[in-house]
Amino acid sequence: MIHLLRSRATKQQIEEMAEELGAYIKLAVDVRNGILAGGGALHADCEAVLFNEGSPQEDIWGADWIPSTRQIRYEALINIRPHQNNLSIEILDPSIRNRVKEIVKGLLEGV
């Protein structure tokens, strides 16, 4: 199940987002609006939820969150963006990585 989060996730939401993959949760994070969509099998599915909310693609970055360790992985196919100078599946820009980290920690941790 994919959840759109504008405020801190509940324990139930995290459990539902983890149902698809178990050990980790796929995320798409809108770095401008400070929201994320998490869950499902593909980062692109989460990205589509943010598109439907009006988030432009240039503001959406993919990551994974591992609930057991609270580790963030900054890798997703949706991150390959030559027009934004990101030629890798990994988020290369440290300021974007930091913003993704700030949003993920704010919305998913502390549950």
TIDRENMAR-651226 format. One line per field, with one value per residue: residue in one letter; x, y, z of N, C-alpha, C, O in turn; chain. Coordinates in nm, 2 decimals, decimal comma. Example, Ala and Ser with C-alpha at 12.3 -4.5 7.8 and 13.67 -1.06 7.14 Angstrom:
// TIDRENMAR-651226
residuo: [A/S]
n.x: [1,32/1,28]
n.y: [-0,57/-0,22]
n.z: [0,78/0,71]
ca.x: [1,23/1,37]
ca.y: [-0,45/-0,11]
ca.z: [0,78/0,71]
c.x: [1,32/1,29]
c.y: [-0,33/0,00]
c.z: [0,78/0,79]
o.x: [1,42/1,34]
o.y: [-0,33/0,11]
o.z: [0,85/0,80]
cadena: [A/A]
// end
This chain:
// TIDRENMAR-651226
residuo: [M/I/H/L/L/R/S/R/A/T/K/Q/Q/I/E/E/M/A/E/E/L/G/A/Y/I/K/L/A/V/D/V/R/N/G/I/L/A/G/G/G/A/L/H/A/D/C/E/A/V/L/F/N/E/G/S/P/Q/E/D/I/W/G/A/D/W/I/P/S/T/R/Q/I/R/Y/E/A/L/I/N/I/R/P/H/Q/N/N/L/S/I/E/I/L/D/P/S/I/R/N/R/V/K/E/I/V/K/G/L/L/E/G/V]
n.x: [0,08/0,05/0,13/0,06/0,24/0,22/0,25/0,39/0,43/0,21/0,25/0,10/0,07/0,34/0,38/0,19/0,30/0,53/0,45/0,46/0,74/0,87/1,14/1,23/1,12/1,00/1,04/0,92/1,02/0,92/1,11/1,08/0,82/0,83/0,71/0,62/0,57/0,52/0,58/0,45/0,57/0,74/0,95/0,86/0,58/0,53/0,62/0,42/0,20/0,28/0,29/0,02/-0,06/0,04/0,31/0,61/0,82/1,10/1,13/1,10/1,24/1,39/1,42/1,51/1,39/1,49/1,32/1,40/1,67/1,67/1,80/1,88/1,87/1,99/1,90/1,75/1,58/1,43/1,58/1,77/1,86/1,96/1,92/1,92/2,17/2,22/2,34/2,32/2,17/2,18/2,13/2,32/2,38/2,48/2,32/2,05/2,04/2,07/1,83/1,64/1,70/1,63/1,35/1,26/1,35/1,20/0,93/0,91/1,06/1,08/0,85]
n.y: [-0,12/0,22/0,52/0,86/1,11/1,38/1,46/1,32/0,97/0,71/0,41/0,21/0,29/0,28/0,00/-0,09/0,03/-0,12/-0,37/-0,47/-0,51/-0,59/-0,58/-0,33/0,01/0,15/0,48/0,80/1,13/1,46/1,72/2,00/2,05/1,90/1,65/1,30/0,99/0,66/0,31/0,02/-0,14/-0,02/0,26/0,44/0,41/0,54/0,79/0,86/0,90/1,14/1,30/1,32/1,48/1,72/1,77/1,86/1,68/1,75/1,80/1,56/1,29/0,96/0,71/0,46/0,33/0,17/0,03/-0,12/-0,05/0,22/0,33/0,51/0,47/0,61/0,55/0,50/0,43/0,64/0,85/0,91/1,16/1,33/1,60/1,74/1,71/1,46/1,17/0,92/0,63/0,69/0,96/1,23/1,50/1,66/1,85/1,79/1,52/1,57/1,71/1,51/1,33/1,48/1,51/1,24/1,15/1,32/1,25/0,97/0,86/0,81/0,69]
n.z: [0,00/-0,08/0,08/0,11/0,27/0,47/0,72/1,02/1,00/1,11/1,31/1,20/0,94/0,85/0,87/0,68/0,45/0,43/0,37/0,10/0,03/0,26/0,41/0,35/0,24/-0,05/-0,16/-0,28/-0,28/-0,24/-0,26/-0,24/-0,14/0,09/0,14/0,11/-0,07/0,00/-0,01/-0,19/-0,50/-0,68/-0,72/-0,91/-0,89/-0,65/-0,72/-0,91/-0,74/-0,62/-0,84/-0,90/-0,70/-0,77/-0,77/-0,93/-1,16/-1,13/-0,87/-0,73/-0,58/-0,56/-0,31/-0,06/0,25/0,54/0,78/1,02/1,07/1,03/0,81/0,52/0,17/-0,11/-0,38/-0,69/-0,99/-1,09/-1,03/-1,23/-1,42/-1,66/-1,74/-1,50/-1,41/-1,29/-1,34/-1,25/-1,07/-0,81/-0,58/-0,64/-0,57/-0,28/-0,14/-0,21/-0,13/0,15/0,20/0,13/0,33/0,56/0,53/0,52/0,77/0,94/0,87/0,89/1,10/1,46/1,52]
ca.x: [0,00/0,12/0,07/0,11/0,26/0,24/0,29/0,46/0,36/0,17/0,30/0,02/0,11/0,47/0,35/0,12/0,40/0,64/0,39/0,50/0,88/0,91/1,26/1,25/1,01/1,03/0,99/0,95/1,02/0,91/1,21/1,03/0,70/0,85/0,61/0,67/0,49/0,60/0,52/0,44/0,68/0,83/0,96/0,77/0,44/0,52/0,63/0,29/0,12/0,32/0,25/-0,12/-0,07/0,09/0,45/0,68/0,92/1,23/1,13/1,08/1,36/1,36/1,50/1,45/1,40/1,49/1,27/1,47/1,79/1,65/1,89/1,82/1,95/1,95/1,91/1,62/1,58/1,37/1,68/1,85/1,82/2,07/1,89/1,94/2,30/2,22/2,35/2,33/2,05/2,21/2,13/2,46/2,39/2,47/2,21/1,93/2,05/2,04/1,69/1,56/1,72/1,56/1,21/1,24/1,36/1,08/0,80/0,91/1,13/1,01/0,72]
ca.y: [0,00/0,35/0,63/1,00/1,16/1,53/1,46/1,20/0,84/0,62/0,28/0,13/0,33/0,22/-0,14/-0,10/0,06/-0,23/-0,50/-0,51/-0,56/-0,64/-0,53/-0,18/0,08/0,24/0,62/0,92/1,25/1,59/1,80/2,14/2,06/1,83/1,54/1,18/0,88/0,54/0,18/-0,03/-0,22/0,06/0,41/0,51/0,41/0,65/0,91/0,89/0,96/1,28/1,37/1,34/1,59/1,84/1,78/1,85/1,58/1,79/1,81/1,43/1,20/0,83/0,65/0,35/0,35/0,04/0,06/-0,18/0,02/0,36/0,36/0,56/0,44/0,72/0,50/0,47/0,46/0,77/0,96/0,93/1,28/1,41/1,74/1,79/1,67/1,34/1,07/0,79/0,60/0,75/1,11/1,28/1,63/1,65/1,93/1,71/1,41/1,61/1,74/1,39/1,28/1,56/1,48/1,10/1,14/1,39/1,18/0,82/0,82/0,85/0,62]
ca.z: [0,00/-0,09/0,16/0,09/0,40/0,49/0,86/1,07/0,98/1,22/1,31/1,11/0,80/0,82/0,85/0,55/0,34/0,43/0,33/-0,03/0,02/0,39/0,48/0,32/0,18/-0,16/-0,14/-0,37/-0,19/-0,30/-0,18/-0,23/-0,05/0,22/0,15/0,05/-0,09/0,03/-0,02/-0,33/-0,55/-0,76/-0,69/-1,00/-0,83/-0,55/-0,79/-0,97/-0,64/-0,60/-0,97/-0,89/-0,60/-0,84/-0,76/-1,06/-1,16/-1,09/-0,72/-0,68/-0,58/-0,51/-0,20/0,02/0,39/0,61/0,92/1,13/1,10/1,00/0,71/0,39/0,05/-0,21/-0,51/-0,76/-1,14/-1,12/-1,01/-1,35/-1,47/-1,72/-1,75/-1,37/-1,38/-1,21/-1,44/-1,18/-1,00/-0,68/-0,58/-0,64/-0,51/-0,14/-0,08/-0,24/-0,04/0,28/0,20/0,13/0,46/0,66/0,51/0,56/0,92/0,99/0,85/0,92/1,23/1,59/1,54]
c.x: [0,09/0,05/0,14/0,12/0,30/0,28/0,34/0,37/0,32/0,24/0,23/0,05/0,24/0,45/0,29/0,22/0,50/0,58/0,44/0,64/0,93/1,02/1,28/1,12/1,06/0,97/1,01/0,92/1,02/1,00/1,16/0,92/0,72/0,75/0,68/0,55/0,57/0,51/0,52/0,57/0,78/0,84/0,87/0,62/0,43/0,53/0,50/0,19/0,15/0,28/0,10/-0,15/-0,02/0,23/0,52/0,79/1,06/1,24/1,12/1,20/1,33/1,47/1,44/1,48/1,39/1,44/1,35/1,60/1,78/1,75/1,82/1,92/1,90/1,96/1,77/1,64/1,52/1,47/1,77/1,79/1,93/2,05/1,91/2,08/2,31/2,22/2,35/2,19/2,06/2,19/2,27/2,48/2,37/2,35/2,07/1,93/2,01/1,89/1,60/1,58/1,63/1,41/1,18/1,25/1,24/0,95/0,80/0,97/1,05/0,88/0,74]
c.y: [0,12/0,45/0,76/1,06/1,31/1,55/1,33/1,07/0,78/0,49/0,19/0,17/0,27/0,07/-0,17/-0,07/-0,05/-0,36/-0,55/-0,57/-0,61/-0,57/-0,38/-0,13/0,17/0,38/0,71/1,04/1,38/1,69/1,95/2,15/1,98/1,72/1,42/1,08/0,76/0,42/0,13/-0,10/-0,14/0,20/0,49/0,51/0,52/0,78/0,95/0,95/1,11/1,36/1,41/1,45/1,72/1,86/1,77/1,75/1,63/1,80/1,67/1,34/1,07/0,78/0,53/0,38/0,21/0,07/0,01/-0,11/0,17/0,41/0,41/0,52/0,54/0,67/0,46/0,50/0,60/0,89/0,99/1,05/1,36/1,56/1,81/1,75/1,55/1,22/0,93/0,76/0,66/0,90/1,16/1,41/1,62/1,73/1,86/1,59/1,45/1,65/1,62/1,33/1,35/1,53/1,34/1,09/1,21/1,32/1,04/0,78/0,87/0,79/0,50]
c.z: [0,00/-0,01/0,12/0,23/0,40/0,63/0,90/1,05/1,11/1,21/1,21/0,96/0,76/0,79/0,72/0,43/0,33/0,38/0,20/-0,03/0,15/0,46/0,46/0,25/0,07/-0,13/-0,26/-0,28/-0,27/-0,21/-0,16/-0,13/0,08/0,24/0,08/0,03/-0,07/0,03/-0,17/-0,37/-0,63/-0,71/-0,78/-0,96/-0,73/-0,62/-0,85/-0,87/-0,62/-0,72/-0,95/-0,79/-0,65/-0,82/-0,89/-1,05/-1,10/-0,94/-0,66/-0,69/-0,51/-0,41/-0,15/0,16/0,45/0,75/1,03/1,17/1,08/0,90/0,58/0,28/-0,05/-0,35/-0,57/-0,91/-1,17/-1,09/-1,13/-1,42/-1,54/-1,72/-1,61/-1,32/-1,29/-1,31/-1,38/-1,11/-0,85/-0,69/-0,55/-0,56/-0,36/-0,08/-0,10/-0,14/0,11/0,30/0,21/0,27/0,57/0,65/0,56/0,71/0,99/0,98/0,89/1,05/1,35/1,61/1,63]
o.x: [0,19/-0,07/0,26/0,02/0,39/0,33/0,34/0,25/0,39/0,29/0,29/0,06/0,26/0,51/0,33/0,21/0,55/0,66/0,46/0,66/1,04/1,00/1,35/1,04/1,15/0,85/1,10/0,82/1,10/0,95/1,21/0,92/0,63/0,72/0,77/0,45/0,68/0,40/0,58/0,67/0,90/0,74/0,81/0,55/0,32/0,47/0,46/0,12/0,06/0,25/0,06/-0,26/-0,02/0,28/0,49/0,85/1,13/1,35/1,14/1,26/1,25/1,58/1,32/1,58/1,29/1,52/1,37/1,64/1,88/1,78/1,71/2,04/1,77/2,01/1,69/1,71/1,57/1,44/1,85/1,69/1,98/2,14/1,91/2,11/2,41/2,11/2,39/2,10/1,96/2,23/2,33/2,58/2,27/2,29/1,99/1,82/1,93/1,83/1,51/1,48/1,57/1,34/1,08/1,16/1,19/0,87/0,69/0,94/0,97/0,81/0,64]
o.y: [0,13/0,47/0,76/1,07/1,35/1,66/1,23/1,08/0,79/0,45/0,11/0,08/0,23/0,02/-0,26/-0,14/-0,08/-0,45/-0,67/-0,68/-0,67/-0,49/-0,31/-0,20/0,25/0,39/0,69/1,05/1,40/1,72/2,01/2,24/1,99/1,69/1,43/1,09/0,75/0,42/0,19/-0,11/-0,18/0,26/0,59/0,61/0,59/0,88/1,07/1,03/1,19/1,48/1,52/1,51/1,82/1,97/1,68/1,73/1,55/1,81/1,66/1,33/1,07/0,82/0,50/0,44/0,14/0,12/0,07/-0,11/0,25/0,53/0,36/0,55/0,55/0,74/0,40/0,60/0,66/1,00/1,08/1,04/1,45/1,64/1,94/1,76/1,54/1,18/0,83/0,85/0,67/0,97/1,13/1,43/1,58/1,69/1,87/1,56/1,38/1,62/1,61/1,28/1,29/1,51/1,32/1,03/1,16/1,33/0,98/0,68/0,97/0,82/0,43]
o.z: [0,07/-0,02/0,09/0,30/0,33/0,66/0,82/1,09/1,21/1,10/1,14/0,88/0,65/0,70/0,65/0,33/0,21/0,36/0,19/-0,10/0,15/0,55/0,54/0,20/0,09/-0,09/-0,34/-0,21/-0,36/-0,10/-0,07/-0,04/0,17/0,36/0,01/0,09/-0,12/0,06/-0,25/-0,30/-0,64/-0,66/-0,74/-0,99/-0,73/-0,58/-0,85/-0,90/-0,61/-0,71/-0,98/-0,79/-0,58/-0,86/-0,97/-0,94/-1,03/-0,89/-0,53/-0,80/-0,42/-0,41/-0,18/0,20/0,43/0,83/1,14/1,28/1,12/0,90/0,55/0,29/-0,08/-0,44/-0,50/-0,94/-1,26/-1,13/-1,12/-1,49/-1,47/-1,71/-1,61/-1,20/-1,21/-1,35/-1,45/-1,10/-0,78/-0,79/-0,45/-0,50/-0,32/0,02/-0,02/-0,08/0,18/0,41/0,29/0,33/0,65/0,75/0,63/0,77/1,09/1,07/0,91/1,10/1,34/1,70/1,66]
cadena: [A/A/A/A/A/A/A/A/A/A/A/A/A/A/A/A/A/A/A/A/A/A/A/A/A/A/A/A/A/A/A/A/A/A/A/A/A/A/A/A/A/A/A/A/A/A/A/A/A/A/A/A/A/A/A/A/A/A/A/A/A/A/A/A/A/A/A/A/A/A/A/A/A/A/A/A/A/A/A/A/A/A/A/A/A/A/A/A/A/A/A/A/A/A/A/A/A/A/A/A/A/A/A/A/A/A/A/A/A/A/A]
// end
